[in-house]
Amino acid sequence: MTTAIHETTNGAHPRLLLHGLDSLYVCYNLDLATSAIDFAELEYRKQLARDREEGKATIEIGGERFQVRASGRHPYRFLLTNKDFEFALAERMHPSLKVQFYSEALWRDGAKSLHERVQAWARSIGAKTLKLEQVIRADWAFDFDLPFVDFGEDHFVTRARKNSKWRDGRHVQTFTLGTGDTVLRVYDKIAEIENTSNKAWFYDLWGQRENVWRVEFQIRSERLKAGGIRTLADLEDQQGDLLRELATGHTSLRRPNGDSNRARWPLHPLWTALETAIEKLPQFGLCRHYDPKNALEYRYRKQGQALYGHLKGLAALSALLHPAKGAPSLETLIAKLPEAVGPFHTDIHWASEIERRLRQYEVGQW
């Protein structure tokens, strides 16, 4: 939901108008193959969209009305959109559903309410949830009334290796710091609306039509995970920790004072106002998060990958031993595994070997 703060203006000091999530991307692990979705019908509507019969390419699924797009969004086969969401989905892929929550819907209803809508949609089509959702990108926006822009690219102190700026004539309208999983943008939001996005409804939220600059954090999956953010609940609880670390450790905006070390320059009032806003967000006092289960899950996947390779070798050997039958399927081969490992297995040795390896793993011997 919209968070508006009205403060007294002190001269030309920035005044926080609005802050919150401006964009959100979430993956849902649903069993769509056994749901009520008619994928043949989706394919037909997709073809209508290709034939430019967009009026016939709409469909209602689970109480939500969607426009079926002419092409999917790789690697998803189907792309469905309405005014609040973009659904990218596939019948037999996991995660099977990637949802973009649109900006206007986020400011109007909030992430929690929209997430509940997606969950209700999944229940209505009988799609079983296989595991919790995963946030793969979140964009936070902090909008300020900034009567005067008295800073340039050299006033940012940042760990980002790649930075850029965009001008309109002689006036810089956008500063971009960083690429990949962590991107910070500071830009003239009024110019962006007028020239690009046409999101004029922001004028009503701000209560003004001029002098609005946005500080925007665009954070993707890996940095979110490093901050302990995987689910929507994590996002709500720990956003303050992540944003605080980024605003203090990743990038800051400063005012020159003659010191040769720019990191000792005093903070610009815009950044002071930003840090104050972030401090009011939910946080636990952490700036990074480490889950020991991640390392175990990684090793588990690597063991599975190695096992899969050995199974291919067994299948090839089986085909050579029994050419008339050809190579067995994975399911057939798994069913015959007791025959392959039987000569080497005893219950006593199995239990003792597992116990030995557990003791090794517990002390970090892999």
N, C-alpha and C positions, 0 to 999 in steps of 0.2 A: 504494500500500500504506500501511498505518497507520504513522505515525512517532510513537513514544512516547518521552518523555523523563522520567526520574525524577530529580528534583533534591531536595536537602535543603530543607526549609521553614525560612525565617527569619522567625519571628513570623507576622504576617499578610500577608507578601509573597506575591504571586501565584506559583503554580507551574505551569509548562506541562505539561499532561497529554497533549496530542495535537495534531498539526497535519497538514494535507494538503488535497487537493481534496475538497470535499463535493458539488459538482455540476458537470457538464460537458456542454456542448452543442456538437456538431460536425456540420458539413455535409459530405457526401460526394458528389462528382461522378461518378456511375456511369451507365452506359448500361443502364437498367432495361428499356427498350423491347425490347431483343433478349435479355433474360435469360430464365431459366426460370420467372419468376414468372407465374402465371396470374391476370391482373387481373380476368377475368370471375368466377373463383372468389372472389377477394377481395370483389368487389361483392356476390356472393351471401351470403358470411359477414357482411358489413356489414349486409345487410338482415335476417339472422337476429338480429343484435345489436339492430337497431331494433325487432324484434318481441319483444324481451326473451327470446330463446332463447340466452342467453349460452353455455350449455353446448355448443351446436352451432356457436358462432362462433369456435372455436379452430382453428388451422391450423399445420401444420409446414412451414417454408420453410428450406431450406439447413441443416438440422440444428438449427434453433432453433424452439421452440414458442412461438406467439404467441396472444394474444387479439385478435381484430379488433374494434375499437370501432365504435359505432353512427354516429359522425361522424368526419370527418377533423380536421386541425388546419390552419387556413388558412395558406398557400395549398395545402397538401397534401391530396389526396383521401382517403388512407387513413392510419389510425393503428393501429399494432400495438404491443402491450405484453407484456412478461413481467417477471419479478422483477428483472431487471438493466437492461433497456433500455426506452426508448420510441422506436419507429421511425415517423417521419412520412415518407410516400413518395408519389411520383407517377410515372406512366409516362413522360411526355414533358416533364418540367420539369427545369431545372438551376439549382442542385444538386437532384438527384432524391431525395436521402435526408438527412433531418435526424435525428440521434440524440441523445437525452438519456441520459447515463449516470447511473443512479440512485445515490443516496448510499451505500446499504449495499454495493453492488457495488464502488464506488470504494474504500471503506475496506477491503474484503475482498481485492480482487484488484489494484487500482491501475489507473490510466488506460491505461498501456501495454498491459497484458494485455487489457483490454476492447477497446481499439482493434484489437489483433491479432485478436480474435474477430470484430469487424465486418468486417475485411478478409477473414478466412477465410470468413465468410458470403457475402460478395460473390463470392469465387472459386467457391464451391460452386454458386452459381446462374448462373455464367457471365456475371456483370456486369462489363464492361470498365471500368476506372478511367480517366476522361478527364483528370483532373488531381488534384493533391494535395488532401487534406482541408483544411477551414478551421475553426478554432476560433471559435465565435461568442459563447460565454459561458463563463466559468469562475468558480466560487465557491471561494475559499480559506477554510478555517476554522482558527482557533487557539483551542483550549480550555484554560482556566486554572482551577485550583483557587483560588477567590477567597473567603476566609472572610468578609471584610468589604467592603461596597460603600460607599466613602466619596467618591463623585464624583456630579456631576449634569450637566445639559446645558450649564451655563455653564463647565464645566471643559474642554470640547472647543474646540480652536482649529482652525478648518477653513476651506478655500476653498469648501466646498459652500454653495450659495445657499439650498437648502431642507433644513430639518432637522425632525425630529419625535421625539416620545417616546410610549410607550404604557405606561399604568399598569394595575395590578390593585389596586384599592383605593388605598391611600396609597403603595404601593411601585411605583417605576418598574421595568419589566421589560425595556424595549427602547429604545435610542437609535438613530435612523436618520439618517445624514448623507449628503445627496446624492440625486440622481435620475438616471435615464437610464443612460449608459454606465458611470458610476462610483458605486457605492453602498457605504457602510460601515455595518455594523450591529454594535452592541455590546449583547448581551442575555443574559438569564438562560436558559441552555440547559435547565436542569432544568425550569423552568416551561413552556418551549416544548414539551418532550417530554410533560409531564403534561397540558397543555391542548390541544395541537394535533397534533404529529407522531406521537406514540406510538413513537418510535424508542428503545425501551428497551434495545436491544442496545448502545447507547453506554455504559451502565452498566458492562458487562463490559470495554469498551475502556479506560474511565477507571479502573476499580477503585474507584469510589465513586458515591454516589447523591445527593450534595448539593454545594452551593457551587461549581457549575461555570458560569462565564460564558464566552461565545464572542465573539471578535472575528472578524467575517466580512467579506471583501472580495468584492463581486459586480461583476464586470467584464465588459462586453459588447464587441461586435465592434470598434467604432471605437477605443476606448481600447486594446484588445488590439493592433490594427494599429499604433497610434502607438507602442506599446512593442516593435514588431518581432515580435509573436506572431501567427502565422497558422496554422502546423501544430502537431501534437502535439510534434514535435521542438523547435520554437521554445518551446513552453510549458515543456518540461522544462528547456531551457537558460537561459531568460531570465526565468523567473518571479521570481527573486530581485531582479532589477533593477527590475521593475515594482512589486513590493510594497514595496521599500525606498523608492522615490519616493513612493508613496502614504502610507506610514506616517510619512514625514518631511516631505513637502511638501504633501500634500493635507489630512491630518487628524492631530492628535496630542491626547493626553489629558494634562492638566497639573494641578499642585497650586498653588492660590493662595498668593502670598507677599507681597501688598500692593503689588506693582509695578502701575502703571496700564497697562502694556503686557502683555497676557496672553501674547503670544508669548515673553516672557522668563521666564515662570513655569517652574519645574523640571518635568521629565517625571514623570508619575505612575509608580509602580513597575510597573503593568500595562503601560504603553507601553514602558518600558525592557525588560521581559521579551519583549514582542512584537518589538521591534527586534532583540534578541539572537537570537531564533528565525529571523527573516528573514535575518539576516546569514549564517546557516549554509546557506541555500538556494543553488542554482547561480545565478551571475550573472557578467556580463562587465564591470560597471562603468558601464553606460549606464543612463539613466533614460528616454530616448526614442529612437526609431529612425526614420530616414528612408531610404526606398529610392527613388533617382532614377527607377527604372523605373515607379513609380506615376504620376508626372506624364506620362510618355510614353504609358502605357496609357490614361490619362484623355483625352489629346488624340487618341489613336487611336480611342477610342470616340466622341468628338465628331465626328471626321471621318466615321466610319461612319454616325452619326446624320444628318449633313448629306447624305451621299451617298444614304441611304435616302429622304430627302425629295425629292431631285432625281429619283430613280428613279420615285417616285410621280407627279411632274410629267410625266416622259416617258411613263409608262403612260397618263395622262389624255390627253396630246396624241396618242398613238398611236390611242386609241379615237376621237378626233375625226377623225383622218385616215382611219381605216379602220373606220367605224361597223359594218359588217357583221361584223367580227371581234370587236368589243368590246375591252375593256381586256385586255392581255396579263398573264399571271401573272408573278411575280417571276422565276421560272426562265427563262421565254421571253424576257423583257426583257433579262436578263443575257446570254443567248445572242446577242442582237441588238446588244449594246453596241459591238462592233467596227464595225458599220454606222453607229451614231450618232456615235462619236468619230473614225472613220476619216478624215473630211475634215480634221481638225485635228492628226493625229498623224504625226510622222516619228521614226524611231529616233534620229537625231542630236539633235533638239531634246528628245526625251524624256530621253535620258541627261544632257544638259547641264542641263536644268531640275532633274532630281533631284539632281545634284551641287551645283547652286547652293543649293537648299533645305537640303541636308544641311549645307553650310558655315554657312548662317544659323542653323539649329537648334543647331549645336554651340556657337555663341556666344550662345545665348539669344534670338535674333531669330525670333519666331514669326509 
